[in-house]
């Protein structure tokens, strides 16, 4: 979810097999946020059939900087 985008729960993509949605609020300059990324990727891969992780960016970088992150 990028800066300036509105999101509603009904807009999140999931199907009847999904059980959990995790909203992760992060900034690209936050050391704990950076450190947790590999763990979130592993969790998403392990539970891909029952979990969706959405990153909610709360920083001030440009969209291009965010995409490179």
N, C-alpha and C positions, 0 to 999 in steps of 0.2 A: 504494500500500500504506500504509494508515493505522496510526498507533500502536496497538499492542496486537493487530494482525492477524498471524497466522502465515501464512507463504507457503512453498510448496514448488514446485520447478520444475515438477512435474507439474500444479500448479494454474494455472500461467500459460497464458493462452489463446493458442494459435497453431495454424495449420493447416499442411498439407503444403507450402504455397507460401512460408511464412516461412523466412528463412535466419538472421536475427540477432535476438537479444534483448539489449537494453542495459538494465542496471539502473543507474539514476542515484540515488545517495544525496545528499540535500540537506537544508538547513535554510532556513527563511524569513528568517533574520537574517544569512545568509552572502552578502556582496556578490558573490563569484564565482558562487555558486549562482544568484543573481538574474540576473546578467549572462548566464549561459549559456542561460537559458530560451528567448529568441528563436531562438538557434542550434539548440537541440534541436527546436523546433517546425519550423524550416525543414528540418532533416535528416529528421524524421519525414514531413513532406509530400513531400519529394523521393524518399524511399525507402519510401513507404508499402506497397509490395507485397513488400518483402523485409526490413523492419525493424519491430520493436515496441519502444517505449521505455516502461519502467515506472519511475515515480518512487518512491523509497523514502524516506519522511520520517523524519528522525532527530532532530527538534527536540522541543520541549516545549509548543508552542502548542496551544490547544484545536482540536478538529475544525472548528469554525466558522471560526476564524481561518485555519486551513490551507486550507479550501475557498475563502475569499476571496482568498487568496494566488494 
